[in-house]
């Protein structure tokens, strides 16, 4: 199979993005992620499978999806007479239920798209990238490195078209795969979610040693990296947390390939997706960041001689 015939499983393509890399960008969301962050804004992209999403406020329990689904995923509860989704059954991505839903309450997430089509989609907005002075494509997710070969092929295809490339990554991948991608990546948008490894495990389901080792390796090898840190009040916004971050990054602060730190304050944009997936949102309190605290954190990092920006979604 040639690289352009290979397929990537993606769940969204977002155009005209200005928050995930320089200039105007097309953001391609890959399915599958090794982390389970409690604040994840894209829970539909965590697993590399077709996912049924249902807006219960739109559903009228008409039963059309029940008749349309060959897998028996959609059912009408005999007692409540309401539509329920049996999530123990495997969706095959036929979209029959989605197409038959007169209320547009159902959507099927996940699409196996050929690399060539993804590259063409990205290329469509080439004039906007040029006009914005350095725009291009950003691969995210989910986690794009969870599909390393497909990710590599998309990057290669875009570079062949002269398109600027970036990936947004949690960094939890084999160093071998990270370094295979690196020559085709103009900028790594590299997440650090928590400096303490045990606390990182509590919040994301994995320890952070591999993440920090991969980050150090990329910087030492002179690949362009911008560190991004999602910040939640009461979770990872303490002075101790940011002193540890500053200590880790200080040896790299004068390297031209280290592009500084983006602070990403907690937002609730993905909360509504959890009910569509019959899941409970893992965070029960409100970790929104007070503006005063954001300014304090920004000041700490800047005082250490590290470039810093606050990116609000």
C-alpha positions in Angstrom: 0.0 0.0 0.0 1.4 3.4 -1.0 1.5 6.1 1.7 -1.2 8.1 0.0 -3.5 5.1 -0.2 -3.2 4.5 3.5 -6.1 5.8 5.6 -6.2 7.7 8.9 -9.1 7.5 11.2 -10.2 11.0 12.0 -13.2 12.5 13.7 -13.1 16.2 12.6 -11.5 18.7 10.3 -11.6 22.3 11.5 -10.8 25.1 9.1 -9.7 28.7 9.8 -8.3 27.8 13.2 -6.1 30.5 14.7 -5.4 29.1 18.2 -3.3 26.0 17.4 -0.1 27.2 15.6 0.9 30.3 13.7 -1.4 32.0 11.2 -4.6 30.5 9.9 -4.6 26.7 10.1 -6.6 23.6 9.2 -6.8 21.3 12.3 -7.1 17.6 11.6 -8.4 15.5 14.6 -7.0 11.9 14.8 -8.9 9.3 16.8 -7.3 7.5 19.7 -5.5 8.7 22.7 -3.3 7.0 25.4 -4.3 9.5 28.1 -7.6 10.0 29.9 -7.4 13.6 31.1 -10.3 14.4 33.4 -11.0 17.7 31.6 -10.8 16.2 28.0 -12.8 18.4 25.6 -12.9 15.7 22.9 -14.1 12.5 24.6 -15.5 11.3 21.3 -11.9 11.0 20.1 -10.4 9.0 22.9 -10.9 5.5 21.4 -10.1 4.5 17.8 -13.5 3.3 16.9 -16.8 4.5 15.6 -18.7 6.4 18.3 -22.4 7.0 18.5 -23.4 10.5 19.8 -27.0 11.3 20.7 -28.5 14.6 21.6 -31.2 13.5 24.0 -33.0 16.9 23.9 -33.7 16.4 20.2 -34.7 12.8 20.2 -38.4 12.0 20.0 -38.0 8.2 20.4 -39.6 7.6 17.0 -37.7 4.3 16.5 -36.5 4.9 13.0 -32.9 4.4 14.1 -33.9 1.1 15.7 -35.1 -0.2 12.4 -32.1 1.2 10.5 -29.3 -0.1 12.7 -28.0 -3.6 11.7 -26.1 -4.0 15.0 -29.0 -3.5 17.3 -27.3 -0.6 19.0 -30.4 1.6 19.1 -33.3 0.3 21.2 -36.6 1.6 22.6 -36.8 0.8 26.4 -40.0 -1.3 26.9 -40.8 0.4 30.2 -39.9 4.1 29.5 -40.6 4.0 25.8 -37.5 6.1 25.4 -34.6 5.6 22.9 -31.4 4.2 24.5 -28.0 3.4 23.0 -26.6 0.0 23.8 -22.9 0.9 24.1 -21.8 -2.7 24.6 -22.5 -3.3 20.9 -20.0 -2.3 18.2 -20.8 0.4 15.7 -19.7 -0.4 12.2 -19.9 3.1 10.9 -22.7 2.5 8.3 -24.4 5.8 9.2 -27.9 4.3 8.6 -29.2 5.6 12.0 -27.7 9.0 11.4 -29.3 9.3 8.0 -32.6 8.0 9.1 -32.9 10.3 12.1 -35.5 13.0 11.2 -34.5 15.1 14.3 -30.8 15.1 13.5 -30.2 13.8 17.0 -27.7 11.1 16.1 -24.2 11.5 14.8 -21.6 8.9 14.1 -18.0 10.0 14.9 -15.1 8.5 13.1 -14.1 8.3 9.4 -11.4 6.3 7.7 -10.1 8.9 5.2 -7.3 8.3 2.6 -4.1 10.3 3.2 -4.4 11.8 -0.2 -7.9 13.2 0.6 -6.6 14.7 3.9 -3.8 16.4 2.1 -6.2 17.8 -0.6 -8.5 19.1 2.1 -5.6 20.9 3.7 -4.3 22.2 0.4 -7.7 23.8 -0.4 -7.0 26.8 1.9 -3.4 27.3 0.8 -4.1 31.0 0.0 -5.3 31.6 3.5 -2.2 30.1 5.0 0.0 32.4 2.8 -2.1 35.5 3.5 -1.8 34.9 7.3 1.9 34.7 7.1 2.9 31.2 8.0 -0.4 29.3 8.4 -0.7 25.6 7.6 -1.9 22.3 9.0 -2.0 21.2 12.6 -2.6 17.5 13.5 -4.3 16.9 16.8 -7.0 14.7 18.3 -7.3 12.6 20.3 -3.6 12.1 19.7 -2.1 12.0 16.2 0.9 10.1 17.3 -1.4 7.2 18.3 -1.6 6.5 14.5 2.1 7.0 13.8 2.3 5.8 10.2 -0.8 7.7 9.1 0.4 10.8 10.9 3.8 10.6 9.2 2.2 10.2 5.8 0.0 13.2 6.2 3.0 15.3 7.3 5.0 14.1 4.4 2.2 14.8 1.9 1.7 18.3 3.3 5.5 19.1 3.2 5.6 17.9 -0.4 2.9 20.6 -1.1 5.0 23.2 0.7 2.5 23.5 3.6 3.7 24.4 7.1 3.1 21.6 9.6 2.5 21.4 13.3 1.3 18.7 15.6 -0.4 19.1 18.9 0.7 16.2 21.1 0.6 14.9 24.6 4.1 13.4 24.0 3.2 10.0 25.3 4.6 7.9 22.5 7.7 5.9 21.8 10.7 8.1 21.2 11.3 6.2 18.0 7.9 7.3 16.6 8.4 10.9 17.8 11.7 11.1 16.1 10.4 9.6 12.8 7.8 12.4 12.7 10.1 15.2 13.8 11.9 16.0 10.4 8.4 16.7 8.9 7.1 18.9 11.7 7.7 22.7 11.6 6.4 23.1 15.2 5.5 20.8 18.0 2.7 22.1 20.3 3.7 20.0 23.2 1.5 19.5 26.3 2.7 19.4 29.8 -0.2 18.8 32.1 1.4 18.2 35.4 5.1 18.1 36.6 4.6 15.6 39.4 4.5 12.1 38.0 2.1 10.6 40.6 -0.3 13.5 40.3 0.0 13.3 36.5 -1.2 9.7 36.8 -4.1 10.7 38.9 -5.2 13.3 36.4 -4.5 11.6 33.1 -4.0 7.8 33.7 -0.3 7.8 32.8 2.9 8.8 34.4 4.9 11.6 32.8 8.5 10.4 32.6 8.2 9.4 29.0 6.6 12.7 28.1 9.3 14.8 29.7 12.1 12.6 28.2 10.6 13.0 24.7 10.3 16.8 25.2 14.0 17.0 26.2 15.1 15.0 23.3 13.2 17.1 20.8 14.7 20.3 22.2 18.2 18.9 22.4 17.9 17.9 18.7 16.9 21.5 17.8 13.4 20.8 16.7 10.9 23.7 17.2 8.8 23.2 20.3 6.2 25.3 22.0 5.1 24.0 25.4 1.4 24.2 26.2 -0.1 23.8 29.6 -3.8 23.4 30.3 -4.3 25.0 33.7 -7.1 24.2 36.1 -7.7 26.0 39.4 -7.0 23.7 42.3 -5.6 21.0 40.1 -2.3 22.2 38.6 -2.1 26.0 39.2 0.1 26.1 42.4 3.3 28.0 42.8 5.1 24.6 43.3 3.8 23.3 40.0 5.0 26.3 38.0 8.4 26.5 39.9 8.9 22.9 38.8 7.9 23.7 35.2 10.3 26.7 35.2 13.1 24.6 36.6 12.6 22.0 33.9 12.5 24.5 31.0 15.3 26.9 32.2 18.1 24.9 30.5 16.3 25.4 27.2 15.2 29.0 27.5 18.0 30.5 25.3 17.6 27.9 22.5 16.1 29.4 19.3 14.1 26.3 18.8 12.3 26.6 22.2 9.3 28.9 21.4 8.1 29.5 24.9 5.0 28.5 26.8 1.3 28.8 26.1 -1.0 28.8 29.1 -4.4 27.3 28.3 -7.0 28.2 30.9 -9.7 25.6 31.6 -12.8 25.9 29.5 -16.1 24.0 29.4 -16.4 23.6 25.6 -16.5 19.8 25.7 -18.8 19.3 28.7 -21.9 18.8 26.7 -20.4 16.0 24.7 -20.4 13.7 27.7 -24.1 13.4 28.0 -24.2 12.6 24.2 -21.9 9.6 25.0 -23.9 8.5 28.1 -20.8 9.4 30.2 -20.5 11.5 33.4 -18.1 14.5 33.2 -15.2 13.5 35.5 -14.9 17.0 37.1 -17.6 17.9 39.5 -16.3 21.3 40.7 -15.5 24.4 38.7 -11.8 24.7 38.1 -12.1 27.9 36.0 -9.0 30.1 36.4 -9.4 33.5 38.2 -7.9 36.2 36.0 -5.7 37.4 38.8 -4.1 34.0 39.2 -3.5 33.7 35.4 -1.7 37.0 35.6 0.4 35.8 38.5 1.4 32.6 36.6 2.2 34.6 33.5 4.4 36.9 35.6 6.3 34.0 37.2 7.2 32.4 33.9 8.1 35.7 32.3 10.3 36.7 35.2 12.3 33.5 34.6 13.1 34.7 31.2 10.7 32.4 29.3 8.4 33.7 26.7 4.7 33.1 27.7 1.3 33.7 26.3 -2.2 33.1 27.6 -4.4 31.4 24.9 -8.1 31.7 25.6 -10.6 29.4 23.7 
